[in-house]
Amino acid sequence: MESKQKVILTGDRPTGRLHIGHYVGSLRRRVELQNSGEFDKIFIMIADAQALTDNADNPEKVRQNIIEVALDYMSAGIDPQKSNILIQSQIAELTELCFYYMNLVTVPRLERNPTVKSEIKMRNFTGVPVGFYTYPISQAADITAFQATTVPAGEDQEPMLEQTREIVRSFNFTYGDTLVEPKILLPENEACLRLPGTDGQAKMSKSLGNCIYLSDPSDEVKKKVMSMYTDPLHLQVSDPGHLEGNTVFTYLDAFCKDEHFERYCPDYANLQEMKDHYTRGGLGDVKVKKFLLAVLEEALEPMRVKRAELEKDIPYVVDVLKKGTEAAREVASQTLRDVKNAMKINYFEDPDWVKEQEEKYKG
Ligand code: TRP
């Protein structure tokens, strides 16, 4: 279905604090889109129900991280006046939609989802929970419930979007034009797409202890940056350095703009000049790290200030979630009504059904 409105839906599982990988991968973009004024509606979802699909034994972890993630969102610039922040589990319509979509997806199709496949490998399930297996369908419900046109997310979410588009097409083909096909909006460059951990590992992950969190205090960020993985062959300042796999430069690719050089490192006009000097030899890692620290702090310090303010008024944060969830539920319940109408399973609202049945049993 052609959407008349431009709508954003995206979200995160509340299983821990958000880190700078989340920030450059999606959160920063959400804030820009929110402030662009180009969108009619914005929904940012705390996906607690999805988080439970592989945390059935630990609902407390999910419960504890809801406010944590809300604080991360709001301190990073998500503005409740412009965006609805909602809690997935409090919108029952999403599970109902999911139940009907399940009939449009085959088991082999689910088995092919590369993100789910690699997640299963990473987790030590004794058996894969059905809920986990089918979470791409639940995610299709999340996206379509709000008639989302645009989903800003990392590339690991592309298979979910692909699956969602297939469900939308199948639904619209079978029951008539009802649902909107969404598009993913990927991060702007390679570094933002997959920000490595501070140790140079492919991914930031809590268990590897290689994350810089949005809520880390500044001394913590400094410690982490100054001990970051760089180029193991760059032993002396005069040695030529390598950029490939050099985490400090990857972070600069994700964070730095030309104007940062004016402010914090006027020896260079832009990142390319700094990189050239590094590869030529004569530029030490400490200087680059100090520059990166300044660039990161420029983004992180205002978040800390905002967070400290919000932490003083948690009932306000809860109220934001409550209002965002209520607004979201209204939209989702309209979509569910449309879906049930299209499937003709709205018996009590359908006078034709009653009449038809009456006729059928007339002698
Ligand atoms: N799968 C996403 C994650 O792991 C969270 C999520 C749930 C989501 N529903 C969504 C993202 C809908 C985008 C759209 O972070």
Boltz pocket constraint, residues with backbone or C-beta under 6 A from the ligand:
constraints:
  - pocket:
      binder: B
      contacts: [[A, 9], [A, 10], [A, 11], [A, 12], [A, 13], [A, 45], [A, 47], [A, 50], [A, 138], [A, 139], [A, 142], [A, 143], [A, 151], [A, 152], [A, 153], [A, 157]]
      max_distance: 6.0
